[in-house]
Amino acid sequence: MTDETLRRPAETTFDDQLRALAQSDTGPRPAGWKLTPQAVRRFIIGDAALSIAPKFVGDDPLVDRCIVSLMGRQGLMLVGEPGTAKSLLSELLSAAISGRSTAVVQGSAGIIEDHLRYSWNYALLLAEGPTERAMVPSPVLGAMQAGQIVRIEEITRCAPEVQDVLISLMSEKTIAVPELGPDAEYRARPGFNVIATANLRDRGVHEMSSALKRRFNFETVHPIADAKYEADLVATQLTERMAEHPEAKTPEADVLDLLVTVFRDLRRGRLEDGTAVSAPKAVMSTAESVNVAHAAMLDATYLDRGPVAGRHLARQLQGVVFKDDPEDARKFRAYIDMVARDRAGRSPVWRDFFKAAQAALGPSGG
């Protein structure tokens, strides 16, 4: 793994923190786990004494329940709206528990049963016939053999017959390989478990059977409730991305507060004082707000050669709210005309945002 890698797995990015936790880690530990449950918790929600910053903020009890689920025999299913950090949480849990987060199956219409079981190196298969050397383990089988966690992303995008493979696999913790003989099978080692994620907006794509649901404990990952937590998370994520751009400057707090406020207003369909606004169908998640902040930072740094301002946020926000539905443009225009206009009279950063948003939307809102 070189410095040129755009994104490193959690166990590599936070290797020093995992080692620091392991050195001071005492207490009962489930079989196959690299760290105790308490150390896993500290890795994810933070530990000031060991200089470990929080990586998943806003719902510590959720983290506790996830850890407890993974100590049992059932898998863990993380469900929620897009951009609520389901994948991040599954990666952090895997890195801390197994020391490896890269055993992943990315759910899609192209996934077949072999992606959950095994396939073959056809050159060796033709030369030797079905042998262990010719077999190519799936990430699931590899995790079973190593006693590690496997992650299955967007499980509802997998066809029902693919999902059904997991039913017996999670019940028996076994994968049979009849090509190698009638009794050939691989049994999971201690530490093996499954973390799956599902997008609530994908309901109806391929609904899970009740039999499969019973194999999982379900946890819903909600958007961050506290505005300060959300602003801190956006700032942290942006700082990590800024490492690629040493010329960039960290946005001022009032700029980030504006961004988080806009996203929270439109996500919830109401202002802090309870006033209703039209919520767009577009995903107004924390992850999307980080993307907008990142794009605004690049705009300000490389095109305007100055600090990030409200106008840069307004320019980049267009790419979020116009993704899914033309009606979103009208809803956003109404927000600008009513909410942003009012706040522009009391705040320079909102004034800059309002003027740029108006200019981008045009007189007709398009």
Secondary structure, 3 states (H helix, E strand, C coil): CCCCCCCCCHHHHCHHHHHHHHHCCCCCCCCCCCCCHHHHHHHHHCEHHHCECCCCCCCHHHHHHHHHHHHCCCEEEEEECCCCCHHHHHHHHHHHHHCCCCCEEECCCCCCHHHCCEEECHHHHHHHCCCCCCEEECHHHHHHHHCCEEEEECHHHCCHHHHHHHHHHHHHCEEECHHHCCCCEEECCCCCEEEEEEEHHHCCCCCCCHHHHCCEEEEECCCCCCHHHHHHHHHHHHHHHHCCCCCCCCCCHHHHHHHHHHHHHHHHCECCCCCECCCCCCCCCHHHHHHHHHHHHHHHHHHHCCCCCHHHHHHHHHHHHCCCCCHHHHHHHHHHHHHHHHHHCCCHHHHHHHHHHHHHHCCCCC
